[in-house]
Structures are given as C-alpha cells and as structure tokens.
Amino acid sequence: MTTPYTGNGGSASADSLTIIPAGNGDADTKSRPDYKRDEYKAAQAARQLCEDLMSGSTAVKARGKTYLPKWPAEKEDKYAIRAGIAHVTGYYQRTVQASVGMICKEPPELSDDADPLIKADWEDIDGKGTHGEVFAKTLATEAINGGFVGILVDAPQIPEGMGLTLADEQALGLRPFWVTVPAERIISWVVDVPDWVALLRDYTMGILSAEQVKSYARQAIVRQVVIYEPTDVRSGTFGVDCRDRYRVLSLEDTGVTFQVWEKRNSQGTSGEHFAMINSGNMLQSGHKPFREIPLAIVYSHPPKAPFVCDPALLAQAELNIDHYQVTSDRRYLMRLCHAPTLFLAGFDQEVDETGRKKEINVGPNSVLVSKNAEAKAAYVAADPQALDSSKAEKDDLVDQMAAIGMSFLARGKQSGTETATAAQLDDAAENSTHATVGRGLQDGMEQALKFHAMYRGVPAPEIKINTTYASPHVDPQIAAVLWNAVAADRLDMDSFVTYIATGELPDDVALRLSSLKLLAAQMADTEDAAGAAGKGKPDIAPAKGAPVEGDPVEPVKEAA
C-alpha cells in the first residue's frame, strides 16, 4: 500500500513550476492539494484498525495505547509488561482471507468476445507482471478493509502529433494499466449531478453517443478526485527520500485533466509550499478527451454516499481488539494470581558481623526460625476465581467473532419446517453477506475494463465473478465447527473454502471430525447411563492421549 504510483507523474523544470503557498486558515486549507474532507478523516480510524489487524500483532502493538489503554495510575514499566504479554489472534484476518478465497476460488473470466488486445493486457493488467486474477484478489481484500477501493486506469502520455502507429505503441509498451488506489489514499473529492443541458448539447453535436449520455445520467458525476501518492525519489548515491505527492484528477469542459503536486519545505521566503511538477490531459484512443474520470470504484457494500463506505467487517475488527485487550489484561492478572507473595510476621531478621541484615532464604532447602511464638509465615495470593469473569468475557468475544465471521461468509437458510440439523446453506449470492463484495468487485472491474477499452479503442468486454459460493450439500453445523477451527488457527483456510464450495471434507479432516463426534456420543451415552443409575454426571474427561488431541476442529479453551 506504500508503493509509489508514477503513472503520469514525471517531473518539471524549476522554471515551469506553479507554486501554492501553504496557508493556515480554513480557506487556505481548502486550497491546498493535501486538503482532506471531513468524511475522509472520520473514516480513517476504522480503516487503520482493519489494516493493522490484517498486518498482525506487530502493527497493533506499535499503536500502543490506541488499542491497549493504560490503566489509571498504572506505571509505564508495568504497562510495558502488560502490553507485551499477549499477541493478537487473527480472527479478523482469517475472515477476510476466507471471504477473498471464496470469491476468487473460481478465477474472474473475461467474456469470450473480449478483444485480443485486452486479453493480452489481462495477463499483465498493472504493467508490473500481475495477472488480472491476482489483481482481483488484491481489490477484494482492499475493498473489505477500506469499505471501497479505486482502480485508476491510466496510460503513458503520447505527445499529440507524434504519429505513432498501433505497432509502435505495442513495441514500446505504451498501453493502459491499472493502479490500485486504497480508500485511505483518496483524500478529497467533488461530486456533482449530471448537467443535462451540456449532455444534450454534446449529444446533438456528435461529441457523445446515446449510450454515453445514458451512462452519465445514471450516476453522480465525479468532478474532481485527489489521490495521495507518497513517492520515492533518489537521494545521494544509495538513498531515497519519500516525497508527499498529490494527483488531482478533474473533469473540465474540455475533458479530464491531471495535475501532480509535491509538498516542499525550502529555507527561503516561500517556506512550506506545493509545487505542481506535472500536468496534462487524460486522452483515450485517437487523442479524444475523456468525459469521465477513469477511476472505477469497488464497494464492499452499498455506500452511504460516493466515496463514503465503512469497512465491511468493522464490527468483527472491534471485537478482535476487545479480545486482545481482555487477553492482555487477563494474562497479566494470571501472573499475579500464580505468583503468591510471602508474608512474614514476628520474625527478627538476623544481622551479620557488620551489622547488616541478612537475607531471608526461601525455598525447599531453607528453614525459617523464630523465637517469637506469635510469628507467622504464609503465602498471600489473589483468589483465582477472580479470573472467572474475564474468561467468560473472552469466551463470549470468541463466540461473537465466530458468529459474525460465519454470517458474513454464508447465512443458513431455515424455514419453519426445517430443523437446525436439516438446514442447508443457501448458495444464492443475495443470501450471503460477503457476496456483496463479489458483486461490487464485478461492477468495479467492469467499469475499469470500460476505461481500458476506451484507451485501446476497442469494445469493452464483460467480466464474470463467481457468485455461487456455497454448495447445497453443505451442513451448516459442520460448516460452523470448521469455521471455529479456522478462526482458532486449528484448520487451514483451503480446507474450509473447499468444504463450503463442494460440500466435501478432505479425508484427514473428515476422519478427525468423525473421531470428535464419536467421542461426544460416547460421553453422552455414559452420562445417560450414570443418570439412569442415579449417580448424576460421571467425573470423566478426554484423556490427553485421546485420538482427538490436536484435532484441527477441537475447540480451543484457555484454562482459568
């Protein structure tokens, strides 16, 4: 996500720079390229949380007190121990991975009538060797984490009048390419309603076709988008400096234009300022101007407004952080409970020949002696039952995360005549929450292919994204058990995705699941027999050497 984008960036000579001073007032702030809309700023905390959870413990712990608040009156050294005592369990991360795996298990397919040029570009859609199928997985992941993700379709500039043929462009690699633009990089935007007078005028003049007018009339018109682009620039012989750059895409009367601004800080009179280092027009095939900013958006679920959409799994991300906090607090308190303090009363501490008090030795090879008949020695420890509430809360959080993850991936279909055992997972996309990501992915990629085709001067192809995720043979109870195992990192993701898609368990997983069911049945029979004899529940438990030990579907419970 930090890879610099250098599509139409380039550089300009000092004489051609346009300067914007960095003002301080509200009006000045809105005139700076780095201006951030309020909606963007309001969404950043949630997006950062999801991004950090995808990165794992290191990223979460690096945020310190943001995710693990300091207790009142807690000293920094004690806080450091508590902060380092637990890791972040990847419930959120695994749910995202499962969703992307299910959506992209069947690779996205271009329609059979797709132009050969686009089929060839699909093999390297971003100009960096990334196949369109792999690119789709990145888009799905970014859309879930950020609420949406952009696809900027760009191409190298060809000076007007140069007269390059199609063969020349292919030989030089001058072709359109796709750039992933995470939601956190789109910092401001201006959206307008369609201008019917201008649309009809351009239609009567032959500038726009009827299909183009329909397209513009069905959507809000994006007039301007600003994309933050941190870019590495050579510094010295071996080093680089990261420059803050901002790409401004604007829809003008003459078509779409771009500007690239760079934040600078000089020692002269200008101080901090922005320099425009490049600008130009975004042109499609035949040097025709774009009448729409070539930025396609993939939403993970219906947006509140253009460019305003919460992460799809924000609720689970928040629970995941709660789980991390409870785990950290609990493990710290467990150490206090498991490390009792020696309490001595009435003991006279001996002194050595110099008058210094001798240390009191405590251990299996030492003896405490006192002439005081009232002397007492004991270990003082916290009541272990004080940890019961935190264990219950932690287990409840695990159950909630598992439930959210399972409902996001696939919902069970039940009716009044169906029992829980007989219920089957519905394979219809509209009954699977995460399927909205798949539909959003298809819509966004089709829009990007439309822009791509405009660069190429060929018809836009359709793309098919898998929308059937669950086999009708899937048992929802087994699916829930397997998902709990995945969430607890006891089962690999591929086995779960395969079961959801086919309804068939891998042999090793089926064997272990059968062992677990058999043991549960034996336990139930033993309890029934004991109850019939008036003995109540038998005091038995699976031995450590039982066949189910290490079973990937065995529930994971932390000891109190």
N, C-alpha and C positions, 0 to 999 in steps of 0.2 A: 504493500500500500504506500510505500515511500518511494517507489520507482519514479524518477522524474519523467515527465512527458515532454518531448521536444519536437512535436509534430511540425507546426508552422512557427516554432519559436524563433530560432536563429538569433542573430544579433544585428545591431545597427551601429553606425559610426557615431562618435560623440556629437558631430555637427547636426545629426538628424534626430537627436533625442528630444522628446517632448517631456517636460517636467511638470509634475503636480506636487506642490508643497504638502507636507503632512501637517494639517491643521489640528486643532484640539477641540473646537466647538462641535456641537451636534451637526450643524450644517456642513462643516468641514469634513466630519467623519463620513457623512453620506456621499461625499465627493471623492473619497479615497477608493482605490481599487480593492483594498482589503476590508471594505465595509461588510459587516455580517448582519443579515436580517435577524430580527428577534426570534422568528420561528426556528432558524438555524441554531441559535445559541441555546434555546430552550430544549432542543433535541440532543445536544451534544453529550450530556451526562449519560443518557441511556445508551447512546451508540458506543461511547467509550467503555461502559460497563460490559456490553456484549463483546466488544473487540478484545478487552482484557481477559474475559473468561475464555474466549477462543484461544488466546495465547497461553493460558495456563497460570500456574502458581506464581511464577517469576513476575509476570506482568501485574497480577493482582497485588502481590506483596509490595511491589515497587510503588504502589499508590498509597501505602502506609495507612494513615488514619482516615483516608477517604472511605475505605472499605472495612477497616477494623478500628472503630473509635477507641479512644483512650478512656479508661475508667476514671471517674472523679478521684483526685488525689493520688492517682497511680504514678509512680516514679518512672522515669524514662528507661532505666535499666530493667525494671520489671516488665514494662510494656514490650521492650525488645525481646524478652524471653517469650512472652505470650504470643507476639507476632510471628516468631519463628518456629513455634511448636507444632503448627498444623499446616497441611497443604490443602490446596483447593481441589476438590473432587470434580471431575469433568462431566457432570450431568448435562449442563447446557451444551458443552462442546459436542458430546456424543449425540444429542438430539439433533443438532444442526447437521452433523455428518450423516446421520441416518436419513434425514429428510432429503439431503442432496443425493445420497446414494440411491434412494428410491426413485427420485425424479429422473436421474440420469442413468439408471440401470440400463434402460434402452436408449442408445445414443440418439441425439437430435438428428433428424433427417431432412435434407433439402428435398423439395419436390423433384420429381423425375424430369420435369421440363426446365429445370434451372439452367441458365446459360453456362457453357463450358468455362467462361472467364470467372464466373462466381464460384463454380465448383472448384476451380484451381485455387482461388483465393481462400476458400474454406479450409484448405489444407494448412494454411498459414494465415489465419484471419487477422492477427495483430502485427504482422511483419516481423515477428520475433521467433517464428517457428511454432507457434501454438495452434494446434488443431481446433476447429470450431467446437468439437465435443468437449475438449478440456476447458476451453474458454467459457462454455455454458456452465460448467461446474463452479467456476470462479464467480460468475454472475449470480448464480443461485445462492451461494454462500454469502456474498456481499449483500444481496437483497434481504436475506433473513436477518443478518446482523444490523444493517443500517436502516431497514424499512424499505429502502429502494437503492438502486444503483444505476448509474448512467452509462451509456455506450456512446462515446463520441466517435463518429465516423469521419475521418479526415484523410487527406492525401497531400503529397508534396505539391508545392506551387509550381506551375509551369508558366513562365512568363508569356504574356499574350504576344502573338505574332511569331513565336519561335518555330512553329510549323512542324512539331514532332508528330510522326505517324504512330499508329497503334503499335506497330512492331518496335518502333523506337522506345515507346513507353514501357513495353514489356521487357525489352532488353535492358533498360536502365532501372527496372524495378519501380517505376513510377505508377503506383497503384494505390487504391484506397486501403486503409487499415483501421482496425477497431481499437479503441482505448477504453479500458475500464476506468470509470470515474466514480469512486465510492461516494456515498451520501455526505460524508464528512468533508469532502473537497468542494462541494457545490455550496458556496457561502452566501450568495445572493442571487436574486432573480427578479424579473419583472414580467408579469403575465397580464395579457390584455384579452378582451373579447374580439371576435372577428370583426373586421372593418368591411361591412357588406358593400359599401359604395366602392371602395378600392378593389375588392374582389370582383365585382361585376364589371367594373371598368377594365380591369386586366383581362377578364374573360372575353369581353367584346373586342378587345384589341388583339386577341390571339396569344397573349402572354401566358395565360393559364388555361388549362383544359378543364372540361366539366368535372372530371374526376378529382383534379386538384382543388377546385372550388369546394366540392363536397367534403374533401378531406379537411380543409381549413375550417369549414363551417361546423364540423362535428367536435371541435376541440377548442380549448382556450389557446390563444396564440402566445407563445413564449417570445417576448420581445428582447429579453437580454438574460444572459446567464454568466456568472463569474465563477471560474474554476481556479482553486488554489493549486499551484504547481511548484512544490519545492524542487529545485533543480541543482544538481551538482555541476560546479564549474571548476576547471583546473586551477590549481593554486600552487606555485612553486614547481619543483621538479617532480615530486611524487604525491603531493597532497591535492585535496579538493575542498572547496567551500560550498556549502549549501545555500543557495540564494532563494529568497521568497519571491516567487513569480505568480502573476495572476493573469489568466487568459480570459478576456472579455469577448463573448460572442454576442453580437447584436443583429437584430433584424431591422434593416433600414428600408426606405422606399426603393432603393436600388438593389436590394438583396442583402445577404448575410455578410457581415464583416467580422474580422477578428483583430484584436489588439493584445499584445503581450507587455505587461508592466512588471517592472522589477523594483523592489524596495531597496533603497540605498541609504547609506549614512556617511556623508562626507564631513570633513573637518572645516570646510569653507562656510560661506554665509548661507548656503542652501540647507545645511543640516540634514535631517532625515527627509527624504523625498522619494517620489516614484518616477522612474524613467520609463517611457514607452520605447522598448527595444525592437519592436516589430509590429507590423500591421498589414492588412490587405483584405482582399475579398475571398470568400469561400465559393469556388466555382465548381459546377458539375460538368458533365461531358459537354463538349462543344463550347466551353467557356461561358456557359449560361449561368446566371446568378442563382443561388439557392433562394427559394422563397420561404424556407422554413429552416430553423437552426438544426443542423444534422446531429442532434443529441437525442437518442432514444432512451426511455426510462423503463426499467424493470421494477415494478412494485411487488412487494411480498404479500400485500393485501390491499384492499381498497383504500386509497389515500384520503386524508381529511381535506386536502387541497393540493394543488400541484406542488411537488417537492416537500410535502409535509406528510410523513408517514412513520409511525413508531416501529421499532424492531418487532418482528413477528413473534419472538419468544421472550419478550421483555419480562413477563410475569415469572417465567422459569429462571431467567437470569437473576432476578431479585431474590428468588428463593435460594438459588445457588450461593449467593453472597450471605444470606441468612445462615445457611448450613455451614459455611466457612467460619462465620463468627461464633456460632454455637460450638463448633468443633474446637476452635481455638480456646474459647473460654473453658470448655469442659476439660480439655486435656491439661490446661494449666491447673485447674482446681483438683483434678485427679492426682497430680503430683503432690499437692499439698495434703490430700487425704492419705496418700500412700507413703508419706514421709513424716511419721509422727515425731514430735518434739519431746526430748527427755526433760522431765520435770523433777527437780530435786528440792527438798525442803528439810532443814535441820541438819545439813551436812556441813562440817567445818572443813574448809579447804586447807590441805597441808601446805607448808612452805618449805622451801629448800634452805641450804646454808646461807644463801644471800638474802633471804627474807622474801623472795618472790614466791607467789602462789604457784603450786604445782598444778599441771593439767589433770583433769579427771578423765581417766581412761574408761571408755565404754565399749563393751564387746564381749564375746564368748569367753575370752581368756582374762577377764578383769573382774575385780570384786570391789563393791562399794562397802566401806566400813564406817560406822558412826557410833560414837558413844552416847549419842542422844537417842533415847528410847522413842521419842516422837518423830524421829527422822522418817521421811517418806521419799520413795523413788517410784516414778511411774512415767509411762509414755502417754502424751496427750495428742489426740488426733481428731480431726473433724469427722462427724458422723457420715459414713459412706452413703447413707440413704439420702443425704442432701443432693447427691448427683442424679437421683432418680428422675427429677423433673426435667433436667437438661437432656437426659437420654430419651425421655418421652417426646420432648420437643424435637430433638434431632431425628428420631424415627418418623415423626409426623411430617417433617420437612422432606424427608426422603420419599415418603408416600405421595406427598403433594407433587413433587417434581416428577416422579414416575407417572402419575396420573396425567399431568399436563403434557408430558412428552408423548405418552401413548395417544391421548386425544388429539394432539397436534398431528401425529403421523397417520392415524386411521381411527375413525369412530366405529363403534359397534352398531349394528342395525338390529333393533329389537322391536317387537310388537307385543300386544297384549297376550298373544298365544305362545310367544317364544319364551323359553327359559333362558337363564344366563348361559347354561351349557350349550344349548342348541343355537344360540345367536351366532350369526356369521358376520364377519367384517364386510361391509359394503364396498364393492370395487368401483362404485361411481365416484368420479372426481369431486362432485359437489358435496359429498358426504365425508370428505377427508380434508381437514383444515389446511394441511400443508400443500394440498393440491392447488390452492390459490397461488402459491409460489410458482408452480408449474405453468399455470395459465398466464401469470404475469411475465414469466420468462419467455413464453411463446410470443406474447404480444410485443414485448420489448425487442426481441430478436427479429421479428418480422419487420418492425419499424426500422431497425438498423439495416436490414437487408434492403429495404426500400431506398434508404440513403445510399447504400453501397451501389445499388443498381443505377442510381442517378449519376454517380461518378463514372460508372462504366458505360453508361448509355445503352443499357440492355433492360429487358423487362425484369421486374422484381419477382423473385421466387417465393414460394411459401415454405414454411418450416414446420415440422411436426415434432412436438414434445410429448413424451409419454404422459398420458393422463389416467391410466389404469394401473393402480399401484398395489391393490390387494387382490389375491386370488379368492374366489368364493369358497375355497376349501380350507381357508384359514380358520382355526379355532381361536376365538378371541381370548379365552382363558390361557391357552398355551402362548399366544402372542404376548399377553401381559406378563407372564412369567419370564419369557425370553427377554422382553424389554427391560424388566427389572434387573436381569442378569447383565444386559448390556450397560445399563446405567451404572451398575456397581462394578463395571470393568471385569466381569466374570465370563463374558461371552463376546466373541469377535463380531464386529459390525456386519460382515459379509453374511454370516450365518443367519442373523436376524432378517436382513434385507431379502435374502434368498427365500426364507420361510414366508415372509409377507407376500412376495411376488408369486410364489409357486404353491404354497401350502404344504411343502415337503420339507422335513427336517433332515439335515445331514446325519449320516449314520451314527457318528460319535455323540452328537447332541441328543438324538432320539434314544440311544442306549442309556445315557445318563439321566435323561428326563424320566424314562421308564423306571430306573432304579429309585429315583426320588419318589415317584408315585407309589411304587411297591412298598417302600419303607413307610410312607404315610398311611397306606392301607393296613399294614401290619400293626402300626401304632394304634390305629383306630379300633382294630379287632381286639387288641389287648386291653384297651380301655373299656370296650363294651363288655368283655368277659369279666373284668375286675368289677365293673359296676353291677353286673348281674349277681356277683357273689357278695355284694355289699361291702366291697373293700375300697370303693372310690377309685380315683385315678392312680395308676401304677407309677411308682417313682422310678421311671426309666428315661433314658435319653440316648440318642445315637452315639455310639462309641466313636472315638477319634479315628479308629481304623475301619469304620463302616465304609461300604462301597461308595457312598455319596460324598465322602470327604474330597474337597477340591472340585466338586461338581460345578460347572460353569453356571448352572441355574440355581445353585444353592443360595438361599437368602443370606445376605451379609448383615449381621447384627453386632454392634460393638458391645462388649461386656461392660457392665456398670462399674 
